[in-house]
Amino acid sequence: MKDNKGALLITIIVFLTMAGILGSSIGYFLQNVPYAIKSVNTVEQSYYLAESGLRYAIMENKDEKDYDELRAIYEYGKREVYIPKKAASTPQTDLAGKFRMEFSRASFHNSKGMFIHSYAEIEKKARPYSKNPLVQASSKRQLNLEYRGKNNFDLEFKLEHFDQNKSENKRVWNLTDTFFAANTKKLREKNILQLKSNSQWNWVLASLNWGKSGEVDLREYQNAITKVLSYMIQININCYPYPNHQKDKDFMAGLNFRVMNDSRYKPGRESFRERIAYYGISLFKSGGKKQGNPPCWLMKDLSESCNQLLGDSFIFQEEGEKACEDPNAECLVPNVPYVIFWIKRENREEIELLAYSDLRNIIDNKGNYVFIKKLKPLDWGFREWLNIGVFLKEIESAGQKINELQVGLRLGDINNSEKKTDWTYPSILRFVKVSHSDPGSSTILSDRNLLSVDLRATDNPPDEIGFHALYDNTIPSSKKYNIEFKSFRLDCYGADCTETTERITQF
């Protein structure tokens, strides 16, 4: 007992010391909780401060100032922003933070288009009413706004846009000599573009020269993050507009999209047909490959005068093809009007049929054909002036993109009046898909062979959009049996389009 004297006292002292240390730590922690919350709040403050800078710039730009003018007025160094007196505990010293704005170009062709960058900072400062010198951390935030002005992306291409007398860089469309404007004053006033028959060339692809013409900037249609590119296009087409001239004829005409041409390659050069690729939606009618003297775009013909384009891609019934011996095979019927979906791949000359819609299946409540007319017992033709539209939506999932499209068809401008086109289609077509790798809805066509490229990252952007005609080159050119086009229209489509001119992106 004598050797253990004082052990209890030492134990008590140890416990008291540990309790003191623990209490001090808890007190220090509790003291700093409000300041930890305060530090989190500064992150939100910096966001709202940066957003306020953007909205201030837009509010002050009611007169649609151009890029240089707005930059000269508002691009400056850091400006201090104070909390209003009624909300501040110490009005003279409560600084909300600082922000500055910068500007950069959003479009090469739109003087109103720009990016506005707002940088906000909540700076470090000592905690008020505290003897502890610790400071809260600073918070910085950058917000970016794409300002597009009042451009609504709504274009009506009129006759002057097809003027081939303009220099190539100033044309809205890249056209070959087989296109020409109507040669009568009456038709010119109706903004009609005709296809000139030619015994040598039997196809024409016109493509939108947006990268050089400055009339439209497709980069504004493309999502800046996912790079998906969606749009709506439509055009009015009149195939062989003279009475009964569609009898026994082979032709197709319509819209092109995902036109992956390279501006360095020109039509007529051998490399042009190897490099170009595109999709097509066409009004199509043919008597088949085994008819007398079929057009060479329907056959495999390497002769110089034929200028092969399609190859042997289409399968017709009643022609002894093995693929058509199966009653369930998807084969075309001769002399029947179709709307077809096809693809021309790069480095392949053939055009591959992907899907088709038989227009004999569309009748009104009186049993009459809506878009076609009977020419003779086994031959049908298209009605005059059909308006065809493509609703192209490119979607992205897990880093992969795919094209989804729907096709609209309606009666067009029969009397050549000047009524404007719109996007109301009473008939969204149903398709039979040649490839069964695309199951699902018969009105939605999907394909991932030709996908959009990053239009802002290339020096030679593809023309992307076009229209085409393939005709029966056995018809004498003196007859002037032409295919006619008018009233092309383009508009943005999908979730990336908005009616507002503001698009705020947070980094």
LOMI-998158 format. One record per residue (C-alpha): residue in three letters; x, y, z. Coordinates in steps of 0.2 Angstrom, whole numbers, plus 5000, padded with zeros to 4 digits. Layout:
ALAXYZ...
REM end
This chain:
MET500050005000LYS501450125004ASP502150094986ASN500550144977LYS500250314986GLY499650444973ALA499050324959LEU497250384960LEU497750564959ILE498850534943THR497350434935ILE496150584939ILE497450704932VAL497650604916PHE495750594913LEU495450774916THR496850814904MET496050704890ALA494350784894GLY495050954892ILE495850914875LEU494250834869GLY493150974874SER494351104866SER494351004850ILE492450994850GLY492251184854TYR493451224840PHE492451114828LEU490851194833GLN491551364832ASN492051334813VAL490451254807PRO489651424802TYR491151464793ALA491251304784ILE489451334778LYS489951504773SER491251444762VAL490051324753ASN488851474751THR490251574742VAL490151444728GLU488351484725GLN488651674727SER489951664713TYR488751574701TYR487351704703LEU488651844702ALA489251774685GLU487551744679SER487051924684GLY488451984673LEU487751894658ARG486051954660TYR486652134663ALA487552124646ILE485952054637MET484852184645GLU485952324640ASN486052264622LYS484252294617ASP484852394601GLU485652234594LYS487452304595ASP488752214585TYR490152124592ASP491452264591GLU490352394599LEU489752284613ARG491552224617ALA492152404617ILE490852454630TYR490852304642GLU492452214641TYR493452284655GLY494452234671LYS493652174687ARG492252274694GLU491652274712VAL489952224717TYR489252274734ILE487852194744PRO486352314745LYS486352414761LYS484652344768ALA485352164766ALA487052194773SER487552194791THR489052314788PRO488552404772GLN490252494770THR491252334770ASP490152194764LEU490852164746ALA489852034736GLY491252004724LYS492052054708PHE491652004690ARG492252044673MET491652004655GLU492451944639PHE491851924621SER492251804607ARG491551764590ALA490151634589SER489851644570PHE490851694555HIS489351744546ASN488251834559SER488851994565LYS487651984580GLY488151814585MET489451804600PHE489951714615ILE489851814631HIS491051754645SER490651814663TYR492051784677ALA491551804695GLU492651794711ILE492151794729GLU493851834737LYS494651774753LYS494251884768ALA494451874787ARG492951814797PRO492051964804TYR491951984823SER493251854827LYS495051864835ASN495451704825PRO496451764809LEU495851614798VAL495051664782GLN493751584771ALA494251514754SER493951614738SER492751544725LYS492751574706ARG491551544693GLN491451564674LEU489751564664ASN489651574645LEU488151634635GLU487951604616TYR487051754610ARG486251734593GLY485351894590LYS483651884582ASN484051754568ASN482651624568PHE483551514555ASP482051524543LEU482651534525GLU481651534509PHE482851514494LYS482151604479LEU482651614461GLU484051724463HIS484951604474PHE485051484460ASP485951614449GLN487351524440ASN488151684434LYS488751714451SER490551664456GLU490651494463ASN491051564481LYS489551674481ARG488251544475VAL487051474488TRP487051314479ASN488351214469LEU487451174453THR488051094437ASP487651154420THR486251034419PHE485151144430PHE484451304423ALA483151434428ALA481551424419ASN481651504401THR479951594402LYS479551744411LYS478051664418LEU478951524426ARG480451634432GLU479151744442LYS478651574450ASN480451544456ILE480551374447LEU482151284443GLN482151164429LEU483251014425LYS483851014407SER483850844398ASN485550794392SER485950634383GLN487650624391TRP487350664409ASN485850574417TRP485950634435VAL486250794445LEU486650834463ALA486551004469SER487251044486LEU487151184499ASN488651294498TRP488451354516GLY490251354520LYS490651494507SER489051584503GLY488651654520GLU486751634519VAL486651504533ASP487851434546LEU487551254550ARG488751264564GLU487351354574TYR486251204572GLN487551084580ASN487651044598ALA489251114605ILE489550964617THR488850804609LYS489050864591VAL487450804585LEU486650894570SER484850894567TYR483750994555MET482150994544ILE482251014525GLN480851014512ILE480651054493ASN479251054480ILE479550934465ASN478650924449CYS479150764439TYR478850784420PRO477550914422TYR476650884405PRO475150774403ASN475450594403HIS477350614400GLN477750504414LYS477150354405ASP478550224403LYS479850344410ASP481250304423PHE481650444435MET481950494453ALA482050664462GLY482150724480LEU483250784494ASN484950734500PHE485750754517ARG487350704526VAL488150764510MET489950714514ASN490850804499ASP492550874500SER492751044492ARG494351004484TYR493550874473LYS492550934458PRO491250844448GLY491950774432ARG493550714441GLU493750534444SER494050554462PHE492450654465ARG491250504464GLU492450404475ARG492450534489ILE490750594489ALA489350504501TYR487650554505TYR485850494509GLY484350524498ILE482450534500SER481750524482LEU480150514472PHE480550354462LYS479750274447SER480550144435GLY479950014423GLY481349894429LYS483049834423LYS482449714410GLN481349844400GLY481849894383ASN483350024384PRO483250064403PRO484250214409CYS486050174413TRP485950234431LEU484850084434MET486049964426LYS487849914428ASP488549994413LEU490350054413SER490250144396GLU490850314395SER489250394390CYS488250314404ASN489150394419GLN488650254430LEU487950314447LEU486750174454GLY487450014448ASP486349854451SER485649904468PHE483749894465ILE482849724464PHE481149724454GLN479749594454GLU479349494438GLU481149504432GLY481749334437GLU482849394451LYS483249254464ALA482949374478CYS481149404472GLU480749214471ASP480349224490PRO478549294492ASN479149384508ALA480549474499GLU480549664498CYS480549704479LEU480049854469VAL478549834457PRO478849914439ASN477950074435VAL477350104452PRO477750274461TYR478750254477VAL479650364490ILE481350274493PHE482650294506TRP484450254500ILE486250284503LYS487850324493ARG489350274503GLU491150344500ASN492250244489ARG490750144482GLU489850194466GLU488250094469ILE486750174478GLU486050054490LEU484150044493LEU483750054512ALA481850064513TYR480350114502SER478550174503ASP477250114490LEU476150264487ARG474750154481ASN474350124499ILE473850304502ILE472050334498ASP470750464504ASN469050424511LYS468250414494GLY469550274489ASN470550394477TYR472450394477VAL473150544486PHE474850574478ILE474750474462LYS473650454447LYS473350304435LEU474150324418LYS473650154410PRO473149984418LEU474849944425ASP475750114425TRP475550254438GLY476250424439PHE476550564452ARG475350714454GLU475950884450TRP477050974463LEU477250864478ASN478050934493ILE479250814502GLY480050844519VAL481450764529PHE481450774548LEU483150724553LYS483650694571GLU485350644576ILE485450564593GLU486950524604SER486950384617ALA488550324626GLY489650414614GLN488850334599LYS487750434586ILE486350374575ASN485250464562GLU483350444565LEU482250524552GLN480450534546VAL479750584529GLY478250694526LEU477350704509ARG475850814504LEU475150894489GLY476151044484ASP475951204475ILE474851144460ASN474451324454ASN476251394457SER475551514469GLU476751604481LYS476051524497LYS477551484508THR478051314514ASP477751254532TRP478051104542THR476251034544TYR476250864535PRO474550764535SER475550614529ILE477050544538LEU477550394527ARG477650214532PHE479150124525VAL479549944521LYS481349914527VAL482449814515SER483749784530HIS482949694545SER484349764556ASP483249914559PRO481749854568GLY480449964577SER479250094570SER478850094551THR478850284551ILE480550304559LEU482050264549SER483750234557ASP485450224551ARG487250254557ASN488350244542LEU488450434538LEU488550534554SER488850724556VAL490650784558ASP491150924570LEU490851074559ARG491851194569ALA493451084569THR493651064550ASP494351184537ASN493251104523PRO491551074530PRO490450964520ASP488951034511GLU487850924521ILE486150964512GLY485650954494PHE484350894481HIS484550784466ALA483750714450LEU484050564440TYR483150554424ASP482850454408ASN484250504397THR483450414382ILE482250554380PRO482750674366SER483350844374SER482350934361LYS480750874370LYS481250974386TYR480350844398ASN481050924413ILE480950894432GLU480651054441PHE481051114459LYS480451264469SER480251324487PHE481751244496ARG481651274515LEU482851234530ASP482551244548CYS483351184564TYR482551034573GLY482650944589ALA483050984607ASP484551094603CYS483351224594THR482551354605GLU481551514602THR482451614614THR484151694609GLU484951654626ARG485851484629ILE486751484645THR488051344648GLN488951324665PHE490751264666
REM end
